[in-house]
Amino acid sequence: MSHQSDLIADDILAYLKQHENKDLLRFITCGNVDDGKSTLIGRLLHDSKLIFEDQLAAIQKDSQKYNTTEDEIDLALLVDGLQAEREQGITIDVAYRYFSTDKRKFIIADCPGHEQYTRNMATGASTCDLAVILIDARYGVQTQTRRHSYIVSLLGIQHVVVAVNKMDLVDFSEERFNEIKAAYLDFAGSLNIPDIRFVPISALKGDNVVNASAKTPWYDGGTLMRLLETVEIGRRAQLDAFRLPVQYVNRPNLDFRGFCGTVAAGQIAPGEEIVALPSGKRSKVVAIVTYEGEQATAFAGQAITLTLEDEIDISRGDLIVRAEDPQPSVAQAFDAHVVWMNEAPLQVGKEYAFKLAGKSVFGRISQIAHRIDVNTMAQTEASQLGLNEIALVTVEVNAPVVFDPYTQCRGTGSFIVIDRLSNATAGAGMITALTATAHLSALKDDDPMSLRQLERELNSVIRQYFPDWEFQLKRKQHS
């Protein structure tokens, strides 16, 4: 249901126009099991008057049936709709909810907190701009809190709101809130999350969720809803270069041949020269076709069809880039962070299927550089990965693939690992860089890359594994 507005009754077209132009924020709620994620979403919708009367009556009835919150309405039932979820009082699958306020539109992904369902959390976080990480004020930072925070960091989410929940159970103690804040900041110092904010809440009672609470006079940072409405979300893709992974070749008749896909980054216009990778064939854009007709330009996020001047060979899984832009890497080996999502452990050397930007290839994980302990952030040696473990690995595939580092472009820097026997998704990966071996093997006799450029590329790879190597080298030379 949309927010309450007089325009709905008076001028529906004006309301829809106003609604269309609002900024959209996608965010995820995550954290340890029973920290109150589903209840928080229900409270956000309830206190914003975004629940229909029949929905409210239904969850009131179910609250009495399942008796999970004694005399209180169990607002978690609004998003925990599966029978198994209601019987056990847990979240199993990712639940999405849409709502809007006067200032912004929102899509919420409510994710499970159980370690068993970490793979569901990673799926829900993959399209989000912000994460709300809940912490139970009684227990503080838990293992799943650290694991979810680390995954949020790996996925490049730049904004985190740490909601310290169940403050009513610790008498709204400022001292306890500051303890949890200090503990989380100490852990998060090693993560790539530049914007972290904290808010003390009680999702069950409604304190500091939508309305400010008189029970926390020591807190003046704004309610959770206010933070969600005012946080500045920048452009998600940092890459300005044009990237179009080809998902389908459209050939309805003899006179039309178009290449369909969703623009992963950058923009393109008719007349501009493009390169199809990995073949390297060149052509020019004739037209950009969409559902609404031909467009003068296309930009990131749009689903489009490109028609070209020349009949060059482009297939599903190829990547179309603008000729004048920085080119992505084309190689058969790369380094990546992998979150393992399968009960069967990852085995080094075993053949898996890899799907990257629409292209499916077979390959193997040839090496585990190190496994990451989410509790201590320590890097340890490993010969295999178990369920929900995270590691930096080297991937080798049987055919050339085209990619960018994940930090530059999510659409061309992420991949999934598929078990060939069960066809189940076994892992998710974020590419960090080419391997050093791939850098050398990619060089050709006529390659214009200078030795200085190659040196810079190899140095960046070495720094990934040995961050202080330059300091150690200078110390040895000085001695």
Secondary structure, DSSP 8 states (H G I E B T S, - for coil): -----THHHH-HHHHHHHHHTSEEEEEEEEESTTSSHHHHHHHHHHHTT-S-HHHHHHHHHHHHHH-SSTTS--GGGGT--SHHHHHHT---S-EEEEEE-SSEEEEEEE---SGGGHHHHHHHHTT-SEEEEEEETTT-S-HHHHHHHHHHHHTT--EEEEEEE-GGGGTT-HHHHHHHHHHHHHHHTTS---EEEEEE-BTTTTBTTTB--TT-TT--S--HHHHHHH-----S----S-EEE--EEEEEETTEEEEEEE--BSEE-TT-EEEEETTTEEEEEEEEEETTEEES-EETT-EEEEEESS-----TT-EEEETTS---EEEEEEEEEEEE--SS-EETT-EEEEEETTEEEEEEEEEEEEEE-TTT--EE--SEE-TT-EEEEEEEEEEEEEE--TTT-HHHHEEEEE-TTT--EEEEEEEEEE-HHHHHHT--TT----HHHHHHHHHHHHHHH-TTHHHHHHHHHH-
